[in-house]
């Protein structure tokens, strides 16, 4: 099955909301591995997954990613050609979504230390490093020891950044799942069985089960594009 951009845009539209809606986006193997054999998630997807990846970025106010994933996947700032300018204009979004890097150690990829980008550390992160980063990026420090995600959501809302897209990695995703903050999961399932040490797409020390409802499941070649929405009482 092939889908045009209009159909995809309708399938992945954010719901109307006055507070941050956290959407996560992953690709995994059939057995749930978050990485390919080369240690990168990008190697698992194909053209359809790449198309959805670009669309989800085009629909987002802000893109959140863990520092480890940003380093492993070679993240840089979102470039104008990487998002749909017309789509963003129609939705009243700023031309380019910022990337917000989550890091307690503040080991941020150099390419993401630039005006317009964001960093999310804890309040007890090294103060000198926080101040230095604050001269170049927006810093949202929240929580002691661990990120206070409720406070992060409040701060994002204060910036009118309600369409939140989290691109991983598994540890960050696990933290959001544990706190029941994932409103929606967009999961591309690659036609691959794997072994090895790759974690699942959500990884953490606490066993949590949050019920989800299927939004859609679309097969394109052998790739399965799925969207799951949090089922809350």
DRENVEXDREN-506085 format. One line per field, with one value per atom (N, C-alpha, C, CB): residue in three letters; x, y, z; residue number from 1. Coordinates in steps of 0.05 Angstrom, whole numbers, plus 5000, padded with zeros to 4 digits. Glycine has a CB too. Example, Ala and Ser with C-alpha at 12.3 -4.5 7.8 and 13.67 -1.06 7.14 Angstrom:
# residues 2
residuo <- (ALA/ALA/ALA/ALA/SER/SER/SER/SER)
xx <- (5264/5246/5264/5226/5257/5273/5258/5282)
yy <- (4886/4910/4934/4911/4955/4979/5001/4988)
zz <- (5156/5156/5156/5181/5142/5143/5157/5114)
num <- (1/1/1/1/2/2/2/2)
# end
This chain:
# residues 233
residuo <- (UNK/UNK/UNK/UNK/UNK/UNK/UNK/UNK/UNK/UNK/UNK/UNK/UNK/UNK/UNK/UNK/UNK/UNK/UNK/UNK/UNK/UNK/UNK/UNK/UNK/UNK/UNK/UNK/UNK/UNK/UNK/UNK/UNK/UNK/UNK/UNK/UNK/UNK/UNK/UNK/UNK/UNK/UNK/UNK/UNK/UNK/UNK/UNK/UNK/UNK/UNK/UNK/UNK/UNK/UNK/UNK/UNK/UNK/UNK/UNK/UNK/UNK/UNK/UNK/UNK/UNK/UNK/UNK/UNK/UNK/UNK/UNK/UNK/UNK/UNK/UNK/UNK/UNK/UNK/UNK/UNK/UNK/UNK/UNK/UNK/UNK/UNK/UNK/UNK/UNK/UNK/UNK/UNK/UNK/UNK/UNK/UNK/UNK/UNK/UNK/UNK/UNK/UNK/UNK/UNK/UNK/UNK/UNK/UNK/UNK/UNK/UNK/UNK/UNK/UNK/UNK/UNK/UNK/UNK/UNK/UNK/UNK/UNK/UNK/UNK/UNK/UNK/UNK/UNK/UNK/UNK/UNK/UNK/UNK/UNK/UNK/UNK/UNK/UNK/UNK/UNK/UNK/UNK/UNK/UNK/UNK/UNK/UNK/UNK/UNK/UNK/UNK/UNK/UNK/UNK/UNK/UNK/UNK/UNK/UNK/UNK/UNK/UNK/UNK/UNK/UNK/UNK/UNK/UNK/UNK/UNK/UNK/UNK/UNK/UNK/UNK/UNK/UNK/UNK/UNK/UNK/UNK/UNK/UNK/UNK/UNK/UNK/UNK/UNK/UNK/UNK/UNK/UNK/UNK/UNK/UNK/UNK/UNK/UNK/UNK/UNK/UNK/UNK/UNK/UNK/UNK/UNK/UNK/UNK/UNK/UNK/UNK/UNK/UNK/UNK/UNK/UNK/UNK/UNK/UNK/UNK/UNK/UNK/UNK/UNK/UNK/UNK/UNK/UNK/UNK/UNK/UNK/UNK/UNK/UNK/UNK/UNK/UNK/UNK/UNK/UNK/UNK/UNK/UNK/UNK/UNK/UNK/UNK/UNK/UNK/UNK/UNK/UNK/UNK/UNK/UNK/UNK/UNK/UNK/UNK/UNK/UNK/UNK/UNK/UNK/UNK/UNK/UNK/UNK/UNK/UNK/UNK/UNK/UNK/UNK/UNK/UNK/UNK/UNK/UNK/UNK/UNK/UNK/UNK/UNK/UNK/UNK/UNK/UNK/UNK/UNK/UNK/UNK/UNK/UNK/UNK/UNK/UNK/UNK/UNK/UNK/UNK/UNK/UNK/UNK/UNK/UNK/UNK/UNK/UNK/UNK/UNK/UNK/UNK/UNK/UNK/UNK/UNK/UNK/UNK/UNK/UNK/UNK/UNK/UNK/UNK/UNK/UNK/UNK/UNK/UNK/UNK/UNK/UNK/UNK/UNK/UNK/UNK/UNK/UNK/UNK/UNK/UNK/UNK/UNK/UNK/UNK/UNK/UNK/UNK/UNK/UNK/UNK/UNK/UNK/UNK/UNK/UNK/UNK/UNK/UNK/UNK/UNK/UNK/UNK/UNK/UNK/UNK/UNK/UNK/UNK/UNK/UNK/UNK/UNK/UNK/UNK/UNK/UNK/UNK/UNK/UNK/UNK/UNK/UNK/UNK/UNK/UNK/UNK/UNK/UNK/UNK/UNK/UNK/UNK/UNK/UNK/UNK/UNK/UNK/UNK/UNK/UNK/UNK/UNK/UNK/UNK/UNK/UNK/UNK/UNK/UNK/UNK/UNK/UNK/UNK/UNK/UNK/UNK/UNK/UNK/UNK/UNK/UNK/UNK/UNK/UNK/UNK/UNK/UNK/UNK/UNK/UNK/UNK/UNK/UNK/UNK/UNK/UNK/UNK/UNK/UNK/UNK/UNK/UNK/UNK/UNK/UNK/UNK/UNK/UNK/UNK/UNK/UNK/UNK/UNK/UNK/UNK/UNK/UNK/UNK/UNK/UNK/UNK/UNK/UNK/UNK/UNK/UNK/UNK/UNK/UNK/UNK/UNK/UNK/UNK/UNK/UNK/UNK/UNK/UNK/UNK/UNK/UNK/UNK/UNK/UNK/UNK/UNK/UNK/UNK/UNK/UNK/UNK/UNK/UNK/UNK/UNK/UNK/UNK/UNK/UNK/UNK/UNK/UNK/UNK/UNK/UNK/UNK/UNK/UNK/UNK/UNK/UNK/UNK/UNK/UNK/UNK/UNK/UNK/UNK/UNK/UNK/UNK/UNK/UNK/UNK/UNK/UNK/UNK/UNK/UNK/UNK/UNK/UNK/UNK/UNK/UNK/UNK/UNK/UNK/UNK/UNK/UNK/UNK/UNK/UNK/UNK/UNK/UNK/UNK/UNK/UNK/UNK/UNK/UNK/UNK/UNK/UNK/UNK/UNK/UNK/UNK/UNK/UNK/UNK/UNK/UNK/UNK/UNK/UNK/UNK/UNK/UNK/UNK/UNK/UNK/UNK/UNK/UNK/UNK/UNK/UNK/UNK/UNK/UNK/UNK/UNK/UNK/UNK/UNK/UNK/UNK/UNK/UNK/UNK/UNK/UNK/UNK/UNK/UNK/UNK/UNK/UNK/UNK/UNK/UNK/UNK/UNK/UNK/UNK/UNK/UNK/UNK/UNK/UNK/UNK/UNK/UNK/UNK/UNK/UNK/UNK/UNK/UNK/UNK/UNK/UNK/UNK/UNK/UNK/UNK/UNK/UNK/UNK/UNK/UNK/UNK/UNK/UNK/UNK/UNK/UNK/UNK/UNK/UNK/UNK/UNK/UNK/UNK/UNK/UNK/UNK/UNK/UNK/UNK/UNK/UNK/UNK/UNK/UNK/UNK/UNK/UNK/UNK/UNK/UNK/UNK/UNK/UNK/UNK/UNK/UNK/UNK/UNK/UNK/UNK/UNK/UNK/UNK/UNK/UNK/UNK/UNK/UNK/UNK/UNK/UNK/UNK/UNK/UNK/UNK/UNK/UNK/UNK/UNK/UNK/UNK/UNK/UNK/UNK/UNK/UNK/UNK/UNK/UNK/UNK/UNK/UNK/UNK/UNK/UNK/UNK/UNK/UNK/UNK/UNK/UNK/UNK/UNK/UNK/UNK/UNK/UNK/UNK/UNK/UNK/UNK/UNK/UNK/UNK/UNK/UNK/UNK/UNK/UNK/UNK/UNK/UNK/UNK/UNK/UNK/UNK/UNK/UNK/UNK/UNK/UNK/UNK/UNK/UNK/UNK/UNK/UNK/UNK/UNK/UNK/UNK/UNK/UNK/UNK/UNK/UNK/UNK/UNK/UNK/UNK/UNK/UNK/UNK/UNK/UNK/UNK/UNK/UNK/UNK/UNK/UNK/UNK/UNK/UNK/UNK/UNK/UNK/UNK/UNK/UNK/UNK/UNK/UNK/UNK/UNK/UNK/UNK/UNK/UNK/UNK/UNK/UNK/UNK/UNK/UNK/UNK/UNK/UNK/UNK/UNK/UNK/UNK/UNK/UNK/UNK/UNK/UNK/UNK/UNK/UNK/UNK/UNK/UNK/UNK/UNK/UNK/UNK/UNK/UNK/UNK/UNK/UNK/UNK/UNK/UNK/UNK/UNK/UNK/UNK/UNK/UNK/UNK/UNK/UNK/UNK/UNK/UNK/UNK/UNK/UNK/UNK/UNK/UNK/UNK/UNK/UNK/UNK/UNK/UNK/UNK/UNK/UNK/UNK/UNK/UNK/UNK/UNK/UNK/UNK/UNK/UNK/UNK/UNK/UNK/UNK/UNK/UNK/UNK/UNK/UNK/UNK/UNK/UNK/UNK/UNK/UNK/UNK/UNK/UNK/UNK/UNK/UNK/UNK/UNK/UNK/UNK/UNK/UNK/UNK/UNK/UNK/UNK/UNK/UNK/UNK/UNK/UNK/UNK/UNK/UNK/UNK/UNK/UNK/UNK/UNK/UNK/UNK/UNK/UNK/UNK/UNK/UNK/UNK/UNK/UNK/UNK/UNK/UNK/UNK/UNK/UNK/UNK/UNK/UNK/UNK)
xx <- (5017/5000/5018/4981/5010/5024/5005/5035/5016/5000/5011/4998/4993/5003/5006/4984/5019/5025/5000/5042/4979/4954/4943/4934/4943/4932/4949/4931/4975/4993/4990/5023/4987/4983/4958/4982/4937/4912/4915/4889/4929/4933/4950/4947/4969/4987/4982/5016/4958/4952/4951/4925/4962/4960/4931/4980/4922/4896/4896/4885/4874/4873/4880/4845/4898/4906/4917/4926/4912/4922/4947/4901/4955/4979/4995/4971/5021/5038/5027/5065/5026/5019/5045/4997/5054/5079/5076/5093/5086/5086/5115/5076/5118/5144/5145/5151/5168/5171/5195/5175/5190/5211/5207/5211/5229/5228/5241/5243/5230/5241/5241/5226/5256/5254/5228/5279/5223/5199/5199/5196/5223/5226/5230/5248/5227/5228/5254/5218/5275/5301/5300/5323/5312/5311/5333/5313/5353/5375/5380/5401/5392/5402/5429/5404/5440/5466/5488/5473/5486/5506/5503/5507/5483/5479/5463/5506/5451/5435/5407/5449/5388/5360/5354/5341/5367/5361/5366/5378/5382/5388/5365/5413/5345/5323/5301/5311/5297/5275/5282/5268/5261/5265/5253/5252/5247/5236/5210/5231/5192/5167/5171/5148/5189/5196/5209/5214/5226/5239/5219/5260/5199/5178/5161/5159/5154/5139/5157/5130/5182/5200/5200/5229/5202/5202/5175/5208/5153/5127/5123/5105/5131/5127/5144/5136/5167/5183/5169/5211/5157/5143/5119/5134/5107/5083/5089/5065/5114/5121/5129/5144/5123/5133/5162/5115/5168/5195/5201/5197/5227/5236/5254/5251/5247/5262/5278/5244/5304/5320/5341/5334/5347/5368/5395/5367/5413/5440/5455/5457/5452/5465/5455/5460/5429/5418/5428/5388/5428/5437/5466/5434/5482/5510/5512/5528/5498/5500/5489/5486/5468/5455/5465/5425/5485/5496/5477/5506/5462/5442/5455/5426/5441/5447/5421/5461/5422/5398/5381/5406/5355/5336/5340/5307/5345/5349/5323/5370/5321/5296/5286/5299/5304/5295/5286/5318/5290/5283/5254/5302/5240/5212/5196/5210/5170/5151/5143/5126/5154/5149/5120/5167/5107/5079/5061/5070/5067/5051/5054/5061/5078/5083/5069/5113/5069/5055/5025/5061/5014/4985/4976/4977/4994/4988/4996/5002/5007/5015/5039/4992/5057/5081/5105/5088/5124/5149/5163/5168/5179/5191/5207/5208/5222/5239/5234/5269/5229/5226/5254/5212/5256/5281/5285/5283/5309/5315/5323/5338/5310/5316/5330/5289/5355/5372/5370/5401/5363/5360/5387/5337/5399/5425/5430/5447/5438/5446/5476/5440/5492/5521/5528/5535/5509/5513/5534/5521/5536/5553/5537/5565/5535/5517/5533/5503/5522/5536/5540/5520/5564/5571/5551/5599/5542/5524/5497/5519/5491/5465/5469/5452/5493/5498/5497/5525/5473/5468/5443/5467/5441/5417/5392/5419/5371/5346/5342/5344/5364/5362/5358/5388/5353/5346/5362/5316/5366/5379/5362/5409/5357/5341/5359/5315/5371/5386/5370/5414/5383/5372/5382/5380/5369/5377/5404/5356/5413/5439/5461/5437/5456/5477/5500/5466/5524/5546/5539/5571/5539/5529/5545/5528/5571/5587/5581/5617/5576/5569/5542/5571/5523/5496/5497/5478/5512/5514/5527/5530/5547/5560/5541/5585/5526/5506/5484/5495/5476/5455/5461/5449/5486/5493/5487/5522/5483/5479/5452/5501/5441/5416/5397/5421/5372/5352/5355/5323/5359/5363/5338/5388/5327/5304/5314/5279/5323/5333/5309/5355/5305/5282/5288/5257/5284/5288/5316/5282/5319/5344/5350/5344/5373/5380/5367/5371/5341/5326/5311/5307/5305/5290/5261/5290/5251/5224/5207/5221/5195/5182/5156/5176/5143/5119/5127/5105/5150/5160/5168/5183/5181/5189/5164/5204/5143/5118/5107/5097/5108/5098/5115/5099/5141/5159/5155/5188/5151/5146/5119/5145/5099/5073/5076/5053/5093/5098/5110/5115/5124/5136/5118/5163/5093/5074/5085/5068/5100/5111/5094/5141/5071/5052/5053/5025/5062/5065/5093/5059/5095/5121/5126/5123/5150/5159/5184/5163/5183/5207/5217/5200/5243/5255/5274/5270/5272/5287/5310/5298/5327/5328/5312/5356/5318/5302/5302/5313/5324/5324/5306/5352/5308/5290/5261/5297/5256/5229/5219/5228/5236/5229/5221/5251/5235/5229/5201/5250/5195/5169/5147/5168/5152/5132/5127/5141/5149/5146/5129/5174/5131/5115/5088/5131/5082/5057/5053/5033/5074/5073/5072/5097/5073/5072/5042/5086/5034/5006/5002/4998/5024/5021/5048/5010/5048/5072/5068/5078/5086/5087/5110/5091/5102/5122/5122/5116/5145/5150/5163/5167/5150/5160/5174/5137/5200/5216/5215/5245/5216/5214/5241/5205/5250/5276/5274/5297/5286/5290/5319/5282/5324/5351/5358/5355/5384/5395/5416/5408/5426/5446/5437/5451/5451/5447/5429/5473/5417/5400/5377/5390/5371/5349/5322/5351/5300/5274/5271/5251/5250/5247/5241/5225/5232/5229/5244/5199/5263/5282/5283/5310/5281/5282/5282/5260/5287/5290/5263/5307/5241/5215/5196/5203/5183/5164/5137/5159/5130/5105/5090/5112/5064/5047/5026/5034/5027/5007/4992/5021/4966/4949/4947/4921/4949/4948/4925/4974/4915/4894/4906/4869/4900/4911/4897/4907/4914/4903/4902/4920/4924/4924/4947/4925/4944/4965/4964/4962/4986/4987/5012/4987/5008/5031/5040/5023/5066/5078/5102/5087/5099/5118/5118/5148/5141/5141/5144/5164/5142/5143/5115/5158/5112/5086/5087/5077/5071/5070/5046/5067/5052/5031/5031/5033/5008/5005/4987/4992/4996/4983/4978/4999/4954/4946/4941/4921/4951/4948/4918/4962/4911/4884/4883/4875/4870/4868/4839/4879/4837/4810/4798/4811)
yy <- (4976/5000/5025/5000/5045/5070/5092/5076/5112/5134/5160/5132/5179/5205/5221/5220/5245/5261/5270/5285/5276/5285/5264/5293/5239/5217/5212/5191/5213/5209/5232/5208/5256/5279/5275/5305/5266/5261/5239/5255/5218/5195/5202/5172/5220/5227/5254/5226/5265/5292/5291/5302/5312/5315/5322/5337/5312/5320/5349/5301/5363/5390/5388/5404/5404/5403/5430/5381/5436/5460/5455/5474/5430/5422/5403/5409/5399/5382/5354/5381/5345/5318/5305/5317/5284/5271/5247/5263/5250/5229/5218/5239/5191/5179/5165/5160/5164/5152/5133/5173/5108/5087/5069/5071/5056/5033/5010/5040/4986/4963/4939/4958/4918/4892/4878/4875/4856/4840/4832/4816/4827/4818/4842/4798/4866/4889/4903/4881/4895/4908/4936/4892/4955/4983/4991/5000/4974/4980/4957/4985/4965/4945/4934/4957/4916/4904/4924/4882/4947/4967/4987/4982/4982/4999/5024/5007/5026/5050/5042/5065/5057/5051/5058/5066/5079/5087/5066/5111/5046/5025/5006/5010/5006/4987/4996/4983/5022/5032/5032/5060/5036/5039/5066/5016/5069/5094/5103/5092/5084/5091/5101/5066/5089/5098/5125/5078/5130/5156/5177/5155/5170/5189/5197/5177/5177/5183/5199/5157/5192/5206/5236/5195/5243/5271/5284/5273/5269/5280/5286/5261/5268/5273/5297/5248/5300/5324/5349/5322/5347/5370/5379/5364/5360/5365/5374/5341/5373/5377/5406/5359/5415/5440/5437/5450/5414/5410/5380/5420/5373/5346/5340/5341/5321/5313/5288/5310/5288/5264/5262/5265/5238/5233/5239/5205/5248/5255/5231/5267/5208/5184/5177/5160/5179/5174/5195/5173/5220/5242/5238/5269/5228/5223/5199/5218/5177/5152/5156/5130/5172/5175/5199/5177/5214/5236/5260/5228/5266/5288/5315/5289/5331/5359/5374/5364/5400/5417/5409/5447/5412/5407/5428/5406/5420/5438/5444/5426/5467/5474/5453/5500/5440/5420/5393/5415/5390/5366/5365/5360/5388/5390/5402/5406/5398/5408/5437/5390/5456/5484/5492/5503/5482/5488/5476/5477/5452/5439/5455/5410/5463/5478/5505/5481/5517/5543/5539/5556/5518/5513/5508/5490/5496/5490/5512/5464/5534/5556/5550/5563/5533/5526/5543/5496/5545/5560/5544/5563/5558/5545/5520/5564/5520/5498/5490/5505/5464/5455/5453/5428/5463/5459/5431/5479/5423/5397/5402/5382/5388/5390/5365/5395/5368/5345/5340/5349/5316/5309/5297/5289/5310/5300/5309/5310/5290/5297/5304/5275/5291/5296/5321/5272/5330/5353/5348/5378/5323/5316/5318/5286/5343/5349/5350/5377/5337/5339/5369/5325/5374/5402/5414/5404/5397/5407/5417/5386/5409/5418/5440/5394/5450/5473/5498/5471/5508/5530/5545/5519/5570/5586/5572/5614/5573/5560/5532/5561/5519/5492/5492/5476/5469/5468/5445/5464/5447/5426/5423/5433/5397/5391/5375/5375/5389/5375/5375/5388/5364/5366/5392/5342/5400/5425/5423/5433/5399/5395/5388/5373/5393/5389/5410/5392/5404/5423/5452/5414/5470/5497/5512/5512/5509/5524/5516/5520/5490/5480/5489/5449/5489/5499/5528/5496/5545/5573/5577/5588/5561/5564/5556/5546/5534/5526/5546/5498/5559/5578/5603/5587/5607/5630/5624/5637/5598/5590/5576/5573/5563/5548/5554/5517/5547/5549/5525/5550/5530/5509/5507/5514/5482/5477/5457/5466/5467/5450/5443/5464/5417/5409/5383/5405/5383/5359/5357/5335/5341/5336/5306/5346/5299/5271/5259/5255/5263/5254/5277/5231/5276/5297/5297/5292/5320/5323/5329/5347/5308/5311/5327/5284/5327/5344/5374/5339/5381/5408/5415/5413/5395/5400/5405/5375/5390/5394/5422/5373/5431/5458/5479/5463/5475/5495/5495/5489/5471/5470/5484/5441/5480/5493/5523/5484/5533/5562/5573/5568/5556/5565/5558/5551/5550/5542/5519/5565/5501/5477/5453/5473/5450/5429/5404/5440/5406/5383/5372/5391/5353/5343/5316/5339/5314/5289/5280/5294/5256/5244/5222/5232/5224/5205/5185/5219/5183/5163/5176/5142/5159/5130/5114/5120/5088/5070/5078/5043/5088/5095/5119/5102/5140/5163/5154/5185/5137/5127/5112/5109/5096/5081/5100/5063/5122/5141/5154/5164/5160/5172/5151/5182/5126/5105/5101/5079/5099/5095/5116/5095/5141/5163/5167/5189/5148/5149/5176/5144/5185/5210/5206/5226/5181/5177/5176/5150/5196/5197/5181/5226/5177/5164/5153/5184/5128/5116/5111/5089/5121/5115/5095/5141/5071/5049/5037/5028/5038/5024/4997/5041/4975/4948/4937/4929/4934/4924/4894/4934/4884/4855/4841/4849/4843/4833/4818/4856/4795/4781/4785/4751/4789/4795/4783/4826/4781/4774/4795/4745/4793/4813/4828/4832/4849/4863/4888/4872/4892/4916/4916/4918/4938/4939/4941/4963/4937/4942/4973/4931/4982/5010/5026/5015/5012/5024/5008/5026/5021/5006/5020/5004/5005/5017/4996/5036/5004/4985/4977/4996/4992/4987/4974/5013/4953/4940/4956/4910/4966/4982/4972/5012/4971/4964/4985/4936/5000/5021/5012/5049/5009/5000/5021/4993/5011/5029/5019/5030/5037/5031/5035/5048/5017/5019/5042/4992/5061/5082/5075/5107/5062/5052/5032/5074/5015/4997/4995/4968/5003/5005/4990/5034/4971/4957/4970/4927/4977/4987/4969/5017/4954/4932/4913/4943/4907/4890/4905/4870/4931/4948/4953/4975/4952/4957/4983/4934/5003/5029/5028/5052/5031/5031/5056/5006/5062/5085/5076/5110/5080/5071/5095/5050/5097/5119/5109/5134/5123/5115/5113/5135/5090/5086/5093/5056/5115/5125/5123/5154/5117/5116/5145/5104)
zz <- (5000/5000/5000/5024/4985/4984/4993/4956/5008/5018/5010/5049/5002/4995/5021/4975/5018/5042/5056/5034/5041/5054/5072/5033/5062/5078/5103/5062/5100/5123/5143/5114/5133/5152/5168/5136/5156/5171/5191/5152/5184/5202/5226/5187/5223/5245/5257/5235/5252/5263/5294/5252/5306/5335/5343/5346/5366/5375/5385/5397/5385/5397/5426/5392/5436/5464/5473/5469/5499/5511/5528/5527/5529/5544/5528/5571/5535/5518/5515/5531/5490/5482/5474/5459/5488/5483/5465/5509/5441/5421/5419/5393/5420/5416/5390/5440/5377/5351/5351/5329/5344/5343/5319/5369/5312/5294/5309/5267/5306/5320/5302/5346/5310/5297/5306/5303/5294/5301/5330/5283/5341/5369/5388/5371/5378/5396/5400/5422/5386/5389/5378/5375/5393/5385/5365/5409/5362/5345/5325/5362/5303/5284/5293/5255/5278/5286/5288/5267/5273/5274/5297/5248/5314/5338/5332/5348/5309/5301/5294/5278/5303/5296/5267/5315/5257/5229/5209/5223/5215/5196/5192/5204/5211/5209/5190/5237/5187/5171/5142/5180/5126/5097/5088/5082/5063/5053/5066/5023/5072/5085/5113/5086/5128/5155/5154/5170/5135/5132/5126/5110/5110/5103/5127/5081/5144/5168/5188/5181/5190/5207/5201/5205/5175/5167/5172/5137/5168/5173/5202/5163/5220/5249/5258/5264/5247/5253/5243/5241/5220/5208/5225/5180/5239/5255/5283/5256/5292/5320/5326/5327/5350/5361/5370/5383/5382/5393/5392/5423/5387/5385/5409/5358/5425/5449/5443/5474/5451/5447/5469/5419/5477/5497/5485/5508/5501/5491/5479/5513/5491/5481/5453/5499/5448/5421/5402/5422/5411/5394/5385/5408/5403/5396/5377/5421/5383/5367/5339/5381/5337/5311/5295/5315/5307/5293/5289/5266/5310/5307/5302/5333/5287/5283/5284/5256/5281/5280/5257/5279/5260/5238/5217/5248/5192/5170/5155/5150/5142/5129/5109/5114/5095/5075/5087/5057/5114/5127/5137/5150/5136/5144/5122/5171/5123/5103/5111/5100/5097/5104/5101/5087/5080/5075/5097/5047/5104/5126/5152/5130/5158/5183/5182/5188/5159/5157/5160/5129/5149/5151/5180/5133/5195/5223/5242/5231/5232/5249/5265/5267/5256/5270/5261/5266/5278/5271/5249/5296/5232/5209/5215/5195/5238/5244/5273/5240/5279/5307/5321/5309/5345/5360/5369/5383/5373/5386/5415/5371/5433/5462/5471/5479/5478/5486/5516/5478/5524/5552/5562/5557/5582/5591/5620/5573/5637/5664/5665/5684/5647/5646/5630/5635/5614/5596/5574/5612/5566/5544/5518/5547/5509/5486/5460/5491/5439/5413/5405/5391/5395/5389/5368/5378/5350/5329/5340/5309/5365/5377/5397/5390/5400/5418/5400/5433/5395/5377/5384/5347/5377/5383/5372/5371/5388/5380/5390/5351/5398/5408/5439/5401/5450/5479/5492/5483/5518/5534/5559/5541/5567/5591/5610/5583/5630/5650/5677/5654/5698/5725/5737/5742/5759/5772/5785/5792/5791/5804/5784/5826/5759/5739/5744/5710/5735/5739/5731/5724/5751/5746/5725/5772/5726/5707/5678/5713/5675/5648/5640/5647/5659/5653/5644/5678/5659/5652/5625/5673/5618/5592/5570/5591/5574/5554/5551/5561/5574/5574/5557/5601/5550/5533/5504/5537/5497/5469/5464/5461/5484/5480/5503/5479/5500/5521/5540/5509/5566/5585/5602/5603/5604/5622/5642/5606/5665/5687/5705/5703/5710/5726/5740/5708/5767/5783/5794/5766/5815/5828/5826/5858/5815/5811/5787/5836/5783/5760/5748/5768/5722/5709/5720/5678/5728/5736/5711/5758/5700/5674/5676/5663/5699/5702/5700/5729/5712/5710/5681/5729/5668/5640/5623/5629/5627/5612/5617/5619/5642/5648/5634/5679/5633/5621/5590/5628/5579/5550/5543/5540/5560/5556/5557/5576/5575/5578/5553/5602/5538/5512/5488/5508/5494/5473/5456/5455/5469/5455/5464/5461/5453/5461/5444/5461/5420/5402/5406/5372/5424/5432/5418/5463/5405/5392/5406/5361/5417/5430/5411/5458/5404/5386/5400/5364/5426/5441/5456/5422/5466/5462/5482/5463/5484/5501/5531/5499/5542/5570/5575/5579/5558/5560/5557/5540/5537/5533/5557/5508/5569/5593/5616/5602/5619/5640/5636/5641/5611/5605/5609/5576/5601/5605/5635/5592/5651/5680/5693/5693/5683/5694/5680/5692/5662/5647/5633/5666/5619/5605/5574/5612/5565/5536/5528/5528/5513/5503/5478/5498/5463/5437/5428/5415/5417/5406/5377/5421/5360/5332/5328/5314/5320/5319/5291/5340/5278/5253/5259/5233/5250/5256/5231/5265/5233/5210/5207/5212/5183/5178/5184/5149/5209/5217/5243/5218/5245/5271/5278/5269/5304/5312/5339/5314/5343/5369/5377/5370/5401/5409/5434/5387/5440/5466/5463/5477/5440/5436/5455/5407/5469/5487/5472/5506/5486/5475/5472/5493/5459/5454/5480/5434/5501/5527/5547/5535/5561/5579/5605/5566/5627/5654/5675/5658/5700/5723/5735/5744/5728/5740/5720/5751/5727/5710/5710/5718/5686/5683/5659/5681/5661/5638/5635/5642/5613/5607/5582/5602/5585/5563/5541/5573/5516/5492/5474/5477/5458/5438/5410/5442/5392/5365/5350/5349/5340/5324/5295/5328/5285/5258/5254/5237/5234/5226/5196/5240/5183/5154/5144/5144/5126/5114/5089/5108/5087/5063/5057/5066/5035/5029/5054/5024/5066/5089/5115/5087/5114/5138/5148/5133/5175/5187/5202/5205/5194/5207/5227/5187/5252/5272/5289/5290/5300/5318/5341/5303/5365/5389/5408/5404/5419/5436/5465/5425/5485/5513/5520/5531/5532/5541/5571/5537/5577/5604/5614/5607/5640/5652/5654/5681)
num <- (1/1/1/1/2/2/2/2/3/3/3/3/4/4/4/4/5/5/5/5/6/6/6/6/7/7/7/7/8/8/8/8/9/9/9/9/10/10/10/10/11/11/11/11/12/12/12/12/13/13/13/13/14/14/14/14/15/15/15/15/16/16/16/16/17/17/17/17/18/18/18/18/19/19/19/19/20/20/20/20/21/21/21/21/22/22/22/22/23/23/23/23/24/24/24/24/25/25/25/25/26/26/26/26/27/27/27/27/28/28/28/28/29/29/29/29/30/30/30/30/31/31/31/31/32/32/32/32/33/33/33/33/34/34/34/34/35/35/35/35/36/36/36/36/37/37/37/37/38/38/38/38/39/39/39/39/40/40/40/40/41/41/41/41/42/42/42/42/43/43/43/43/44/44/44/44/45/45/45/45/46/46/46/46/47/47/47/47/48/48/48/48/49/49/49/49/50/50/50/50/51/51/51/51/52/52/52/52/53/53/53/53/54/54/54/54/55/55/55/55/56/56/56/56/57/57/57/57/58/58/58/58/59/59/59/59/60/60/60/60/61/61/61/61/62/62/62/62/63/63/63/63/64/64/64/64/65/65/65/65/66/66/66/66/67/67/67/67/68/68/68/68/69/69/69/69/70/70/70/70/71/71/71/71/72/72/72/72/73/73/73/73/74/74/74/74/75/75/75/75/76/76/76/76/77/77/77/77/78/78/78/78/79/79/79/79/80/80/80/80/81/81/81/81/82/82/82/82/83/83/83/83/84/84/84/84/85/85/85/85/86/86/86/86/87/87/87/87/88/88/88/88/89/89/89/89/90/90/90/90/91/91/91/91/92/92/92/92/93/93/93/93/94/94/94/94/95/95/95/95/96/96/96/96/97/97/97/97/98/98/98/98/99/99/99/99/100/100/100/100/101/101/101/101/102/102/102/102/103/103/103/103/104/104/104/104/105/105/105/105/106/106/106/106/107/107/107/107/108/108/108/108/109/109/109/109/110/110/110/110/111/111/111/111/112/112/112/112/113/113/113/113/114/114/114/114/115/115/115/115/116/116/116/116/117/117/117/117/118/118/118/118/119/119/119/119/120/120/120/120/121/121/121/121/122/122/122/122/123/123/123/123/124/124/124/124/125/125/125/125/126/126/126/126/127/127/127/127/128/128/128/128/129/129/129/129/130/130/130/130/131/131/131/131/132/132/132/132/133/133/133/133/134/134/134/134/135/135/135/135/136/136/136/136/137/137/137/137/138/138/138/138/139/139/139/139/140/140/140/140/141/141/141/141/142/142/142/142/143/143/143/143/144/144/144/144/145/145/145/145/146/146/146/146/147/147/147/147/148/148/148/148/149/149/149/149/150/150/150/150/151/151/151/151/152/152/152/152/153/153/153/153/154/154/154/154/155/155/155/155/156/156/156/156/157/157/157/157/158/158/158/158/159/159/159/159/160/160/160/160/161/161/161/161/162/162/162/162/163/163/163/163/164/164/164/164/165/165/165/165/166/166/166/166/167/167/167/167/168/168/168/168/169/169/169/169/170/170/170/170/171/171/171/171/172/172/172/172/173/173/173/173/174/174/174/174/175/175/175/175/176/176/176/176/177/177/177/177/178/178/178/178/179/179/179/179/180/180/180/180/181/181/181/181/182/182/182/182/183/183/183/183/184/184/184/184/185/185/185/185/186/186/186/186/187/187/187/187/188/188/188/188/189/189/189/189/190/190/190/190/191/191/191/191/192/192/192/192/193/193/193/193/194/194/194/194/195/195/195/195/196/196/196/196/197/197/197/197/198/198/198/198/199/199/199/199/200/200/200/200/201/201/201/201/202/202/202/202/203/203/203/203/204/204/204/204/205/205/205/205/206/206/206/206/207/207/207/207/208/208/208/208/209/209/209/209/210/210/210/210/211/211/211/211/212/212/212/212/213/213/213/213/214/214/214/214/215/215/215/215/216/216/216/216/217/217/217/217/218/218/218/218/219/219/219/219/220/220/220/220/221/221/221/221/222/222/222/222/223/223/223/223/224/224/224/224/225/225/225/225/226/226/226/226/227/227/227/227/228/228/228/228/229/229/229/229/230/230/230/230/231/231/231/231/232/232/232/232/233/233/233/233)
# end
